[in-house]
Amino acid sequence: VMLSMEDRKVYVGHILSLGAPTEVATIDQELHLVPIISGYRDKDRLEVVYTTDYAGLAVECPLYLKQENILSVTLYSEPVKVEFEKTRTRDRVSFRRKLAAGANQAKEQ
């Protein structure tokens, strides 16, 4: 899953547990996650920027996250991420070419 947090941090990983209910609190106070990758959402565009890859660690390092700080939980797929990044890169290159072509036409006039 991919978790987006209130502080714009993003975690991708496997959920180990959702916490235990108590007499005072309801279930799901904490979420235990084994991270695969993490990063943050850009403050202006809210695009995810991945910064840390946990795949090379010899030991799993579970994170304990308060569910009240989680804004969203979505399914995560590496093939979808790769395809999305290809499309986004292609779109940016196309946009830059159109901008350059427009600038050249303005100079010619």
KEKE-3310 file (N, C-alpha, C; in steps of 0.2 Angstrom, whole numbers, plus 5000, padded with zeros to 4 digits):
npx = (5004:5002:5004:4999:5004:4999:5009:5015:5023:5027:5024:5028:5023:5022:5008:5009:5001:4986:4985:4979:4963:4958:4951:4948:4951:4947:4950:4964:4973:4986:4997:5007:5020:5030:5042:5045:5049:5051:5046:5041:5027:5028:5027:5021:5015:5011:5015:5022:5038:5051:5063:5070:5075:5071:5075:5088:5091:5097:5089:5072:5064:5051:5039:5029:5015:5004:4987:4978:4986:4986:4982:4978:4976:4982:4981:4997:5007:5021:5023:5013:5017:5030:5025:5017:5027:5035:5025:5023:5035:5036:5026:5031:5042:5036:5028:5038:5044:5034:5033:5046:5045:5034:5041:5051:5043:5038:5049:5052:5043)
npy = (4994:5012:5025:5041:5054:5067:5076:5077:5066:5051:5034:5018:5001:4985:4981:4976:4975:4982:4987:4984:4983:4992:4994:5007:5014:5013:5000:5000:5011:5012:5009:4996:4995:4988:4996:4999:5008:5026:5043:5060:5072:5084:5101:5111:5105:5093:5081:5064:5062:5051:5046:5037:5020:5005:4992:4987:4984:4974:4970:4970:4985:4989:5002:5012:5020:5033:5031:5042:5052:5048:5052:5047:5030:5020:5007:5000:4999:4993:4991:5000:5012:5014:5015:5026:5036:5035:5040:5053:5059:5059:5067:5079:5082:5084:5095:5104:5105:5110:5123:5128:5128:5138:5149:5151:5154:5166:5174:5174:5182)
npz = (5000:4998:5009:5012:5022:5035:5036:5023:5021:5013:5012:5006:5007:5016:5026:5043:5055:5062:5075:5092:5100:5114:5131:5132:5120:5103:5090:5079:5082:5080:5065:5059:5048:5036:5027:5010:5000:5003:5004:5000:4997:4985:4989:4982:4970:4974:4970:4971:4978:4978:4990:4998:4997:5004:5001:5001:5014:5027:5037:5042:5046:5054:5054:5065:5064:5068:5065:5065:5059:5045:5029:5017:5010:4998:4985:4979:4965:4957:4943:4937:4943:4936:4922:4923:4926:4914:4905:4910:4909:4895:4892:4897:4890:4877:4880:4882:4870:4862:4868:4865:4851:4850:4855:4845:4834:4838:4838:4825:4819)
capx = (5000:5005:5001:5001:5003:4997:5015:5017:5028:5024:5027:5025:5026:5017:5005:5010:4996:4983:4985:4974:4958:4958:4945:4947:4952:4945:4955:4967:4976:4993:4998:5013:5021:5037:5043:5049:5051:5047:5047:5036:5024:5030:5023:5017:5012:5009:5018:5026:5045:5054:5069:5073:5073:5073:5076:5094:5092:5097:5085:5066:5063:5044:5037:5023:5012:4997:4982:4975:4990:4986:4977:4975:4979:4980:4985:5003:5009:5027:5022:5009:5022:5035:5022:5015:5033:5036:5020:5024:5041:5035:5022:5035:5046:5032:5026:5044:5045:5029:5035:5051:5042:5031:5046:5054:5038:5037:5055:5052:5038)
capy = (5000:5018:5029:5048:5057:5074:5080:5076:5061:5045:5027:5012:4995:4980:4982:4970:4975:4988:4989:4981:4987:4992:4996:5014:5016:5008:4997:5004:5017:5012:5004:4994:4995:4987:5000:4997:5015:5032:5050:5065:5075:5091:5106:5115:5101:5087:5075:5060:5062:5045:5048:5031:5013:5001:4985:4984:4983:4967:4969:4974:4990:4991:5009:5012:5026:5034:5031:5049:5056:5046:5056:5042:5024:5017:5001:5002:4994:4996:4992:5006:5018:5014:5017:5033:5040:5036:5045:5060:5061:5060:5073:5085:5083:5086:5102:5109:5106:5115:5129:5130:5130:5144:5155:5152:5157:5173:5177:5175:5187)
capz = (5000:4999:5014:5012:5029:5036:5035:5016:5020:5009:5014:5002:5011:5018:5033:5047:5059:5063:5082:5096:5103:5122:5134:5132:5114:5098:5086:5074:5085:5076:5060:5059:5041:5034:5022:5004:4998:5006:5001:5002:4992:4984:4993:4977:4965:4978:4966:4975:4976:4982:4992:5001:4995:5010:4998:5002:5021:5029:5043:5041:5051:5054:5056:5069:5062:5071:5060:5064:5054:5038:5025:5012:5009:4991:4983:4976:4960:4954:4935:4936:4944:4930:4916:4924:4926:4907:4902:4913:4906:4888:4892:4899:4884:4872:4882:4881:4863:4860:4871:4861:4844:4850:4856:4839:4830:4840:4836:4817:4818)
cpx = (5004:5001:5004:4999:5001:5003:5018:5021:5023:5028:5024:5028:5020:5015:5006:5004:4993:4982:4979:4970:4960:4952:4943:4947:4949:4951:4958:4970:4983:4993:5005:5015:5029:5038:5047:5052:5047:5049:5043:5033:5026:5025:5018:5012:5009:5011:5022:5034:5048:5061:5073:5070:5076:5075:5083:5096:5092:5092:5078:5066:5056:5043:5030:5020:5005:4992:4978:4979:4990:4980:4974:4979:4977:4984:4991:5005:5015:5026:5018:5013:5027:5031:5020:5021:5035:5031:5021:5030:5040:5031:5026:5039:5042:5030:5032:5045:5040:5031:5041:5049:5038:5035:5049:5050:5038:5043:5055:5047:5041)
cpy = (5006:5023:5036:5051:5064:5078:5080:5070:5055:5039:5022:5006:4990:4981:4975:4969:4982:4990:4985:4985:4987:4994:5003:5016:5011:5005:5002:5011:5018:5007:5002:4992:4993:4991:4997:5003:5020:5038:5055:5068:5082:5096:5110:5110:5095:5080:5071:5060:5056:5047:5042:5025:5009:4994:4983:4983:4976:4965:4973:4979:4993:4999:5008:5019:5027:5035:5038:5053:5054:5049:5051:5035:5021:5011:5004:4997:4997:4996:4998:5012:5019:5017:5024:5038:5041:5041:5052:5063:5063:5066:5080:5087:5086:5093:5107:5110:5111:5122:5132:5132:5137:5150:5156:5156:5165:5177:5179:5181:5194)
cpz = (5000:5004:5013:5019:5029:5034:5028:5015:5016:5011:5009:5006:5012:5025:5037:5052:5060:5070:5085:5099:5111:5124:5133:5124:5109:5094:5081:5076:5081:5070:5059:5051:5040:5027:5016:5001:5002:5002:5004:4996:4991:4986:4988:4972:4968:4974:4971:4973:4981:4983:4995:4999:5001:5007:5000:5009:5023:5034:5041:5047:5051:5057:5060:5068:5065:5065:5059:5060:5047:5035:5020:5012:5002:4990:4979:4971:4956:4946:4934:4937:4938:4924:4917:4924:4918:4904:4904:4910:4899:4887:4893:4893:4878:4873:4881:4874:4860:4862:4866:4854:4844:4851:4849:4834:4831:4838:4829:4815:4820)
residu = (VAL:MET:LEU:SER:MET:GLU:ASP:ARG:LYS:VAL:TYR:VAL:GLY:HIS:ILE:LEU:SER:LEU:GLY:ALA:PRO:THR:GLU:VAL:ALA:THR:ILE:ASP:GLN:GLU:LEU:HIS:LEU:VAL:PRO:ILE:ILE:SER:GLY:TYR:ARG:ASP:LYS:ASP:ARG:LEU:GLU:VAL:VAL:TYR:THR:THR:ASP:TYR:ALA:GLY:LEU:ALA:VAL:GLU:CYS:PRO:LEU:TYR:LEU:LYS:GLN:GLU:ASN:ILE:LEU:SER:VAL:THR:LEU:TYR:SER:GLU:PRO:VAL:LYS:VAL:GLU:PHE:GLU:LYS:THR:ARG:THR:ARG:ASP:ARG:VAL:SER:PHE:ARG:ARG:LYS:LEU:ALA:ALA:GLY:ALA:ASN:GLN:ALA:LYS:GLU:GLN)
# end
